[in-house]
Amino acid sequence: METVVWSKPENERAGTPLLVMMHGYGTDEQRMAKLFPELPEEFTCAALRGPMVIGDDYGWFLLDYFLANDFADVITAANKVFAWIDSVKGNHSSVSLLGYSQGMAMASTLLRLRPDGFKATVGLSGFVLDNDLLALSESFDTPPPFFWGRDKADPVINEDAIEHTAAWLEQNTALTARTYPGMGHRIEAMEMADVGTFLRHYVLR
């Protein structure tokens, strides 16, 4: 990860829980950095920039209208995030994930590839990849805590993706699911308050 925005200066990060934040498709790390003030101050938050150039912005892997993807791109992006996490996690008490839109697909994929690597995972207005290779390899000894927030009328994430995401999360995670009517494909204050409560309970408790 060549570009990372941190919520704390380097001399204040040691021993804190790390929250790795991943933006959506066609935006950048500043979208996530704007959320820093709405998250529990005990966390060190790190907003990563996706490695793939999408016009004037960035993403994690190419997507089409139906959210189809090249799995090789997904694994390449995941390995880059893992390498970055491994380079910094020794300085922190735990690592958790937060992803918005395509960033939720990344966060859930990282969790599936490294099931014991994360204290908690947050997915906002996004989806879980429908991939047979991931499904064959994943195994959770204990269902990991997962927060899923969205608007049921989100115009971006299609119904098939929502159906698969709901089924996967219910089957594999300790799920906290919340919906926010009228929010659309955005992140709003009420949702972030719920995210803060979730992170305090599963990470800080």
C-alpha positions in Angstrom: 0.0 0.0 0.0 1.7 3.1 -1.2 -0.8 5.6 0.2 -2.2 5.3 3.7 -3.8 8.0 5.8 -3.5 7.5 9.6 -5.8 8.9 12.4 -3.0 9.2 14.9 0.7 10.3 14.6 3.2 7.5 14.7 4.2 8.1 18.3 0.6 7.6 19.5 -0.1 4.2 17.8 1.8 1.7 19.8 -0.4 -0.8 21.6 -3.7 0.5 20.2 -6.2 -1.6 18.2 -5.8 -1.0 14.5 -8.8 -0.5 12.2 -7.9 -1.0 8.5 -10.3 0.9 6.3 -11.0 0.3 2.6 -12.9 2.6 0.3 -15.3 1.9 -2.5 -14.9 1.6 -6.3 -13.9 4.8 -8.0 -13.0 6.9 -4.9 -10.0 7.0 -2.6 -8.7 6.8 0.9 -9.9 10.3 1.8 -13.5 9.0 1.7 -12.6 6.8 4.6 -10.4 9.3 6.4 -13.4 11.6 6.8 -14.9 8.9 9.1 -12.1 9.0 11.6 -13.8 11.5 14.0 -16.9 9.2 14.1 -15.0 6.2 15.3 -13.9 5.3 18.9 -10.9 7.4 19.8 -9.1 4.3 21.3 -8.5 3.0 17.7 -5.8 3.8 15.4 -7.5 4.0 12.0 -5.6 3.5 8.7 -7.4 4.4 5.4 -5.7 2.5 2.5 -5.8 3.5 -1.1 -6.8 0.7 -3.5 -4.0 -0.3 -5.9 -6.0 -0.2 -9.1 -6.4 3.1 -11.0 -10.0 3.7 -11.9 -10.1 6.9 -14.0 -9.0 9.7 -11.7 -9.6 7.6 -8.6 -8.9 4.1 -7.3 -10.4 0.7 -6.6 -9.3 -2.8 -5.4 -10.2 -4.8 -8.5 -12.2 -4.3 -11.7 -15.9 -4.6 -11.5 -18.7 -4.5 -14.0 -22.3 -3.4 -13.6 -23.3 -6.9 -12.3 -20.3 -6.8 -9.8 -18.5 -9.6 -11.7 -14.8 -9.7 -11.2 -11.5 -11.4 -12.1 -10.6 -13.4 -9.1 -6.9 -13.1 -9.9 -7.2 -9.3 -9.4 -9.0 -9.9 -6.1 -6.2 -12.2 -4.8 -3.5 -9.7 -6.0 -5.2 -6.9 -4.1 -5.7 -9.1 -1.0 -2.0 -10.1 -0.9 -1.0 -6.4 -1.1 -3.2 -5.6 1.9 -2.0 -8.6 3.8 1.6 -7.6 3.2 0.9 -4.1 4.5 -1.0 -5.4 7.6 1.9 -7.8 8.4 4.3 -4.9 8.3 2.5 -2.9 11.0 0.4 -5.4 13.1 3.2 -6.0 15.6 2.7 -2.5 16.8 -1.0 -3.0 17.7 -3.1 -4.9 20.2 -5.4 -6.3 17.5 -6.4 -5.7 13.8 -10.0 -5.1 12.6 -11.4 -4.3 9.2 -13.9 -1.8 7.8 -14.9 -1.7 4.2 -17.4 0.4 2.3 -19.0 -0.8 -1.0 -16.3 -2.7 -2.9 -14.2 -2.3 0.3 -16.7 -4.6 2.0 -15.9 -7.2 -0.6 -12.3 -6.8 0.2 -12.7 -6.9 3.9 -14.8 -10.0 3.8 -12.4 -11.7 1.4 -9.5 -10.9 3.7 -11.5 -12.4 6.6 -12.2 -15.6 4.5 -8.5 -16.0 3.5 -7.2 -15.4 7.1 -10.1 -16.4 9.4 -8.2 -15.9 12.7 -6.5 -12.7 11.7 -9.0 -10.1 12.7 -10.8 -9.1 15.8 -14.0 -7.8 14.1 -15.1 -6.8 10.6 -17.4 -4.0 9.4 -19.1 -4.0 6.0 -21.0 -0.9 4.9 -23.3 -0.7 1.8 -21.4 -3.6 0.1 -21.3 -7.2 -0.7 -19.5 -10.5 -0.2 -17.9 -12.1 -3.2 -19.7 -15.2 -4.7 -16.7 -17.3 -5.4 -16.4 -21.1 -5.4 -12.7 -21.2 -4.7 -13.1 -19.1 -1.6 -16.1 -21.2 -0.5 -14.1 -24.4 -0.8 -11.1 -23.1 1.3 -12.8 -21.1 4.1 -13.2 -22.5 7.6 -14.1 -20.6 10.8 -13.5 -22.4 14.1 -15.6 -19.7 15.8 -18.0 -17.4 13.9 -16.2 -14.0 13.6 -18.0 -10.8 14.6 -19.3 -9.0 11.6 -21.3 -5.7 11.3 -23.3 -5.3 8.1 -25.0 -1.9 7.5 -27.0 -0.9 4.5 -30.2 0.6 3.0 -32.5 -2.0 1.7 -33.2 0.3 -1.3 -29.5 0.8 -2.1 -29.5 1.4 -5.9 -25.9 0.2 -6.4 -25.7 -3.4 -4.9 -27.9 -5.7 -6.9 -30.5 -8.1 -5.4 -28.5 -11.3 -6.3 -25.4 -9.9 -4.5 -27.5 -8.9 -1.5 -29.1 -12.4 -1.3 -25.7 -14.1 -1.5 -24.2 -11.7 1.1 -27.0 -12.2 3.6 -26.8 -16.0 3.3 -23.1 -16.1 3.6 -23.0 -13.8 6.6 -25.7 -15.6 8.4 -24.1 -19.0 7.8 -20.5 -18.0 8.7 -20.4 -15.0 11.0 -21.7 -13.7 14.3 -23.7 -11.1 12.4 -25.0 -7.8 13.6 -27.2 -6.5 10.7 -28.7 -3.1 10.6 -30.6 -1.2 7.9 -31.1 2.5 7.4 -34.0 3.6 5.3 -33.4 6.5 3.0 -29.6 6.3 3.3 -29.0 5.1 -0.2 -25.4 4.1 -1.2 -23.8 6.3 1.5 -22.6 6.3 5.1 -24.5 8.3 7.6 -24.1 9.4 11.3 -26.6 6.9 12.8 -24.9 4.0 11.1 -21.4 5.2 12.3 -22.8 5.4 15.9 -23.9 1.7 15.6 -20.4 0.8 14.1 -18.8 2.5 17.1 -21.0 0.5 19.5 -20.1 -2.7 17.7 -16.4 -2.1 17.7 -16.4 -1.1 21.4 -18.2 -4.3 22.3 -16.1 -6.8 20.2 -12.7 -5.1 20.3 -12.5 -2.9 23.4 -14.5 -4.9 25.8 
